[in-house]
C-alpha cells in the first residue's frame, strides 16, 4: 500500500477560524474526503488530536496495523493531523490509532466527522461520498412561510426503529421504505412537520439515539446517507417539514467515541463537576473551548445544509444551563459570579442560534428546556438564548395530572388548567406530549385516562381538543394519535392492529380534523405566541369544570370561541358571554359520531341575545358535550 502523501484542505484562514471557535463548516475540511491528487485517486483524512505524538490510519486497507500509514501534524499549533491516502476509496473502513504525549496512552477512535459508520455493534468509520440530486426546490423556496412563528406547527414525533417494522423479517424499515409509508401516513394525518428522535449514529439501541458517537453520520441501521436524504426529499415534496433531534448536551464513554480522544479530555470538560453527567453516565462537552464550539456549531449547520432539515430540537438544554443540574451540594462549582448558571454553555447556545439563523433564516431551533430559565426563546440581542421555540413542560405536567383525575374531583383542580395562561406568552411555547411521557411506568396517554371505555376515549379526545386550541404549537408522539393502549416499546412496532376498532379509529379521525382546524383557522396560529391571540370568557366555573375562551387571529372575523366541558355531564343551555353580538356556528365538536362520540350534543346556528353575562353585554346559550369541546365562529 502506498505511503500517506502530505496534503491539506485547510487554509490559514480556516485554521484561524477553527481556533477562534468561528469555523461553522468544518465538515468540508475535517474527516475523510474522496479526491484525486495529481491524477491519483484516494482519500484525504484530517483529525484534531492536539495531544497526540503519533496518529496513524488503520483500516481494512492495511489489515488494521498501526504505524504503517502515519498522518502528518500541521505546524501551526492547530493540533490537526492530515494526509492523502492513495488507493483508499468509497466503502473503505477505517479508524484513527492515536498515541498520546500523555503517558503514551493509545486510543483507537472512529472519525468524529465520518459521514457513515458501520452498522452497530461494529464501530469503524466508512469512507463515503453521497452524491444526491435534490428535488425539493419548491419547498425550499417557500419554507420560510411554513416554518414561520405565525405558521401552524403540528409536529409528529417519530422513533424510526419502532414506528413500524417489517414483522415478517423482524427488521427495521429502511429510510426508503419509510419514505413511502411514513410520508404518506403523515400526509394523511395532516401533520405539518415530522420530528425524528436522533438519526445520528449511536451504538446502543436502548439509548433511543440520545448517546451519539457519529455526529455527522445518519445511522446505518436504516440505510446510507443518500437514502436518508431521499426520505427528507419525499417529506418536502409532500409539503411536510422535518425537525431533527440534536444532542449537544452529552456523549457516551464508548471507547471508539469522543471521550478521552487523544489520551486527554479533549471534547469533554476536564473537571468532572462540569464534564460528567451523573444521570446518564455520560460526558459533557467543554463549551468554553473554541474548537469544541466550532465542532458543535458545524454539526448543527451540517444537518441544515447537507440534509435540508427545517429545524433542530435541542435535547436536554436544562442540563446544559445549570452547573448543579442533578448534583448534590459539593458536587458542583459556582460560576465566576457565584451563581449556578453555566455561563460557557449559555454563550455557546447563543452563538449556535445566531449562526443557525444567520445562515438559515427560514428554519427553527426548539429548546427542550424544563425549568423556568428566562428568555430561552427571546433574541440574543435582548439577552435571550435565541431559540425559536421552547417546550412547555409545565403545561404538559399540569395537564396530564389534571386529566388523570376522576372528573368528580376536577372542580378542585381547575387551577391546573388555568395556570398555564399566566405564563403562556413569556416564551414561544410548543406544547409537547412526547416520548418521555409514555415510558418507564408512566403508561400511555390513553392509559392515564380515568373511567370506562367510553369515558377514557372521550377524555383523550377532549385532551387533544384542548391542546390544539391552547396557545402555542403542538407535538404528539407516535401512537398517541390513535390511542395506543400500551406504553411505547422501542423494540417493537406500534400497535397498528388497534385501528381495527372504532374507538381508536375515532381518535385518529379527530386528530386528522384537529390538524386541519389548526391550519385552516387563522385564530389558532397567527398569534399563537402573543397575548393578543387569547382572551378568557370564563375560567371561574370550577363547579361545572368548564373553560370558555377566545382565540384571535389578525382579523376579528376569524375569532374562534372554544368551550371545554371536563365532566361526563352534558352542559345544555349553558350561557356564555360574547365579545360582540351576532350569529354563531359550530365549527368543531369532539363528540362527533365519526370520533366515536355520541353525536347527540351538536349546536345548530345560535343567535346572540342582549343578555349581560360574564361582564359582557351580549351572550348566548350553547350545548357543551360531555367530556367534550365545541368550537364556534361568527357567521
N, C-alpha and C positions, 0 to 999 in steps of 0.2 A: 504494500500500500504506500502511496506517495506521502511525502512529508507535508506538514502544515506550512502553508505559504503565508508570509506576513502580508496582511491586507487589512484595511479599515473602512468602515462605512461612516465613521464619526468625523465631523469637522471640529475645529477648535470651538466653534460657537455651540455645537451640540454638547461638548464637554462642559462649557461654562454654564449652559442652561441646566444640565444634569446636576452639577454641583450646587447650583443655586436653588434647586427644587422647582425649577420652572420649565423643565422639558416634559411636555404633555403628550408626545408621540414617540416615546421610547421604543414602542413595539416595531417601529420602522427600522430600528438600528440593532437593538438587543435581540438575543435569541438566535435561531437558525434561519438563514435566508438562502434559498437556492439561487445560484447565479452562474454566469460564465465569466471567467477571468482569463484574459489573454488566450481566448479560444478554447479554454479547458472548462468543462462543466464540473460543478461541485457545489459545496455549501459553505457559506460564511457563518462563523459562530462568534458570539460575543456574550460574555457573562461578567457580572460585577462580583468580585471577590477580593476586596482590598487587603485582607489579612492573609492571603494565600502566598506561599513561596513557590508553588507549582500548581498549575491547572492542566490536566490532560483530558482529552476527549476519549471516552471509552464507548464502544458500541458493537453492533453486530458486524461492522466493517473491520474490526480489529480484534475480534474474539474477546472483547471486554478487558483487554490488557492495558493497564495504566502505564504511562511513561512513553509510549510509542508515538503518540500524537499530542505534543505539548502545545498549548496556546501561548501566545506572546503577550506579555503585560505591556500596557501603554506606559510611557514615561512622563505622564502629566499628572500623576498622583490621583487619577480618577479611580484607580482600582479595577479597571476594566481589562479583562483578558480576551484576546480575539485572534482570529486567523481564518484562512481559507483552506478548506479540505477538499482536494480534488477527488472526483470519483464518488463522493457521497451524495446521494440524491433522494428523491421522494420516497418515503416509506422506511428510510434507514432509522433504526432505533439507536438512541444514544443517551448518555448521562455525562456529567462532569465529575471527574475524580479530583478532589481538591486537597492539597497538603498545606496545612496552615503553619504560619510562623508561630502560632500559639501552641506551644508544647508538641509541635509536629503532628497535631491531630489530623487524621484523614477522614474526609466525608465523601459520600457518593450521592450526588444530587441530580434530581430531574431539573430540566431547564425552566426557570421561573417564567420565561417568555415563550415557551413552546406553544405552537398552535394546535398540537394534537398530542394526546397521551395514549399509552397502551390501555387496553380495557382492564379496569381493576379486576382482580387484585394485582396484576402486573403494573409496574411503576415507571417504565422507561418513557422518555420523550420520543416523539416521532417527527422526523423532518417532513414538513408538509407544505404544499403550495395549494391554495384554494381558489383557483380561477372560478369566478361565478358571474354570470350576466344577470344583473338585477332587472326585474320587470315591474317595479313598484313606483316608477317615477310619478305617476298620477297621485298616489298617496303622499309621497314625499313633498310634492309641491303644495298640497293643501293641508298637510298635517298640523300646521300652526293653528288652524281653526279647530281641528279635532282635539288637540292637546291643550287648548287654552283654558284658563282658570274659570271662564264662564261657559265652558262646554260641558256636556254630560260626560261623566267618568263613571261608568258602571263596569267594575272590574271582576273578572272571573279568575280566581287564584287556582293554579294548577300545579300538581306534582306529576311530572311526566311519567314517572315509573309506576304510578298507581291509578292514574285517571282511567285508563282502560288497558287491559293486557290481552295478548294473544293466548287465550286459555288452552287451546288445542296443543300449542307448542310450549306452553308455560314460559313465555318470554315477554320482554318489553315490546311495545310498539316502537318502530323506528321513527326518526324525525319525519321521514317521507310518508309513512303511514299516518302519523299524527297530522301531517299537512292536509290529508284528506278528511280524516274522521273528526279531529278536534276542531278544525276550522269550520267545517260545515255545521257542527253542533253549536259552536259559539255564535255563529251567524243566525242559526235557527232560534237561539235563545235571546237574541237581540242585545247581547253584551257589547259594550263599545271597545273594551280592552281586555287583553289576557295578561295576567301576571304569572310568570313562571318562577317557582321556587328554584334555587340556584342550578344553572345548567353548566357552570364552570366545573372543571374536573375535580372530583372528590373521591377519596379512597374507600369510604366506609358508608354503606347504604343507610344504616340507622341514623346517620347524622342528617339525612334528608338533603344533603348538599351544602350544609352550613359550615363544613370544615373543609376548606378548599386547599388543594395542592397545586392545581393548574389554573392560575388566574386568567390566562389568555387562551385556554383551550375549552371549547364546548365538550362536555363529557362524551367519551366514545361509546358509552352504553347504548346510545340510540343512533349512532352513525358518525359520519365525518362532518367537519365544519361546513362544507358546502351544502350538506343535507340540512343542517340547522338553518343556514341562510335560506334554503328553499321553503322551510316552514315559516320563517318570518315573512318571506316574499308572498306566500299564499295568504297569510293573515292580512297583509297590507292590500293585496289585490281584492280582498273582500271587505275593505274598509274597517279592519279591526286593528287597533294599536297593540303594541307589545311592550310590557314593562318587565324588566329583569331584576330579580333579587340580587343584590350586590353586598358582599360581606367584607368591608374594610376594618371590621372590629377585632378580628382574631383569626388565628390559623392553627392547625393541628401540629403536634410534635412528631409526626411521622418522619422517619429517618431520611426519606427522599425529598421531603418538603423544604420549606423556607427556614425552619428552625436551625439555629447554630450552623448557619450555612457555610461559612468559610472557617469553621472552628472557633468563631466568636459570635456574640449576639449581634448579628448584622441587621436582620429585619426586625427582630423583637427588641423591646426596651431592655437594657441590661439589668435594671433594678427590678427584682421580682415583684415588688409592690406595684409597679406600673407595667410590667411585662408578662405577667402570668395571670390567667383567668381561673380563679378557684372553682367557679360554677362549671365551666366547660372543659377544664383541664387542658387549656389551650394557651397559645402565646399571643401577646398583644403587640401590634406594630409600634415602632418608635416614631411617633408622629413629629417629633422635634428634629428628626434627621432629614435633611433636604433631599437626599437620594431616595428615601422612602416615600416622601411626598411625590416626587417625580414618578416613581413606580406606581403608586396607587392612583394618582390622577390620570396618568397614561392609561391605566387599566379601565377607569371609568369612561374615558374618551374612546378607547378601543371598541367597546361594545356598541357605542352610539355611532361610531364612524364605520367600522367594518361590518357590523351586523344590523345596522339601521334600527336599533332599539329606539323606542319612543319615550323611554323613561327608565330611571333606576329607583328601585325601592331599597333604601339603605337600611340594612339589618342592624338591630341592637345598638342604636345610636345612644341610648341612655347609658349603656356600659362604657361608651367612649367618653361621655361628657363628665363623669364623676369619678374622682380618684378613689372614693370609698365605696364604689359600687360592689355589693356583695362582699364587703370586707368588714372585719371586726375592728374595734379600737386597737391601734398599734400596728395594724396590717397595711396602713396606707400613710403616705406623707403629704401634708398640705402643700398647696402651691405657694408661689413666692409671696402672695398676699395673705397667706394663712387660710385660704378657702379650700373647698373640696372640689372645685371645678378643674378639669384637665384643660389648662389653657392651650397646650400644644395641640390637643385633639380638636378643640374649638377652632383654632386658627386653620388647621388642616381642612375641616369641613367647610369653612367659609371659602377657602381658596379653591377647593374642589367644586363647590357650587358656582363660584364666579367663572371658573374655567369652562364648566359644562354649559352654562347659559350664554357665555360669550361665544363659544364655538357653535353651539346648537340652541339657538333661542326658541326653537319650536318643540322642545321636549320638556319633561317634568322630572324633578327629583322629589322623592317622597320619603320622609323620615319615619321609621318605626321607633318612636320615642315615647316611653311610658310614664314619664314624670311631668311635673309642672314647670320644667325648664322653660323660661320665657323666650318668645320671638324666634322659635325654630323655623317658622315659615315666613319670616319677615326678611326684607332685603338686607344684604350685608352693609349697605351704606347707612342704614338706620341702626346698625348694631346687631341685626339678626344673624342667624346662621345661613340664611339664603336658600332654604329648601322651598320647593313649590307647594308642597302639602305635608301634613303630619297626620299620622294615625290617631284617631280619637279613642284612646284606650279607656278613658274614664267613662265615656258613653257606652262602650261595649260592655264593660264590667257592670255598671249600674243597670243597664237594660236587661242583660241576661239574668241578673239576680232578681229583677222585678218579675220577669216573665216566668221564672221558675216557681214563683209563689202561687198557691191556690188563689183563684180570683176573689174568694171571700175575704182574704187578708190584704188585698191590694189597696184598699182605701186607706190603709195606714202607711202606705209607702208611695203615695203619689209623687213625693219629692224626688224619688229615684229617677223618675222620668223627666220632671220639670227642671231638675238641677242642671242638666247639660246646657240649657239655654242661657244660663248665667255666664258661661264662658265660651259658648259656641263660636263666637266671632273673634276670639283672641288669636286664633290661628286659622290657616286654611285647612280645615279638618276633613279627612277621609274616614268614613265610618266602616270599621273592619269587623267582619265575622270570619276570622282567618283560621288556618290550620291549627294554630295553637289552642283554639277553643274546643277542639273535638278530639283531643288525645289525653292520655295519662289519667284516665278515670273521670274526666270531665263530662263524658257522654257526648253523643251527637247533639246538634241544636234541637232536633225533634225530640231526642231522648230527655231533654231538660223540661219539656212542656208538661204541665200537670193535666189531670182529668182523664176522661175516657177517650176512646179513639177520635171521635168527632171533635171533642174539645182540644185535644193535642194538635190536631191539624189546623183547626180554626185559630188557635193561639199562634201557631207557626206562621200562618198567612197574615195574621194581624201584626206580628213582629216585623215581617218583611215590608208590609204596607206602611207601618210607622217609620221604619228605617228609610225607605225610599222617599218619604215626604218630609223627613227631618232635614234641616240644612246640612250641606256637605256632600261630598262624593261617596260612592259606595264600593265595598269589596266583599265578595262572597266566595268562600272556599268550595271547591268541587264537592258535589254530593249534596250540599245544603240546598241546592236549587230544586231538588226533587224529594227532599225529606229523607235523606239517608238515615236508617234506623240505628245502625251500629256506629261506634267510634271509627274514625279513619284508621286504616291499617296500611302503612306504606308498602307492605309486601304483597298486597293483592289489589285486584281491580275494584272499583266502586261497585255497589250492589245494583247494577243496572236492571236486574230482573224485577226490582220493586216497581218499575214503571208499567208492569202488567196490572197494577192495582190502582183503582180510581183515586184514593186519597193522595197518592204520590203523583199521579198524572195531574191532579188538581193543583198541587203546589207548583209543579213545573209550568203549568199554564199561567198561573198567577205571576210567576217570575218573568215569563215572556212579556206579559202585558204591563207589569210594573216597569220593566226596562223601556218599553215603548212609551208609556206615560211620562217617565222621567225625561226621555229625549224629545218628545213632541210638545210637552208643556213648558214653555219658556220660564214660567214661575218656579219650576223645580231646579233650574240650573243657572239661569242668567245671573242671579245674585246669591248663589249658594254659599258664598263666604262673607256676605255682607249683612249687617243687622237690618239694612233696608229691605232685605228679602224675606223677613219673617215678622209676624205680629201675632200675639196671643189674642184669641177671642175669649177663651176661658180656660184657666188651668186650676181653678179652685174647687171643681166639683169632685172632690175626693170620694164623697159618699157614693156616687154612682160610678166612680173610676172612669170619668170621661175627660178627654182632652179635645179642645177645638182651637184651630189656629189657621192663620192665613199665610200662604206662600205667595211671594210677589215677584213679578218679572219687571222688565224695563217699562212695559206699558201696563196701565191699570186694568185694561180689558183682559189681560192674561192671568189675573189673580186667581188662585185656587183656594177654596175653603175646605179644610180637612177636619173630619170628626172621627175620633177613635173611641171605641167602647171596649174597655178592658175586662168586662164581665160577660158571662153567658146569658144575661138577661137583656132581651132586645129593648132599646130605648125608642119607643114610638111617641109621636107628638112631642119630641124633645126640642124645646125652643132655644135658638141661638141668636145672639146679636149679630148684626150685619154692618159692614163698613159703609154700605150705601143701599138705597132701595133698588129693586129690580127683580128679574126672574132668574131662578137658579135651576140648572140641570145637573143631574148626577153624571159624572164622567168616569167614576171608578167605584166598585163595590166589591170588597174582598169576600163577600158571602155569595157570590155568583155560583150558579149550578156548575158551570164549567171548571170552577176551582174546588169542587166537592163541598160547596156551601149549600145552604138550604134554598136560596133563591127567593125566599119569602119576604125579604125586607128591602125591597127596592124603593127608590124615591122617584115618583113622577115629577114633572116640572113643578116647581114651587114658586109662588109669588110672595115677595116680602110684604109685611104688614107694618103699619105705623104704630108699632107697639114698642115702647122703650124697654130695652133688655140689656143687661151686662154693660151698662153705661153707654149704650148706643141707641140712636133714635129709631132705627128700623130693626126688625127681627123676623124670623121665620121658624116654622115647626118642621123638623125633619125626622126621619127614622134612621137610627144607627143600629146596624145589625149586631147580633150577639157575638162577642169576641171578634169584632169586625171594624173595618174602616170604610167610610164613604167619603168621596171627594166630589166637590161641586164647583161649577163655574157659572159666572153670569152669562145669560144668553145674550 
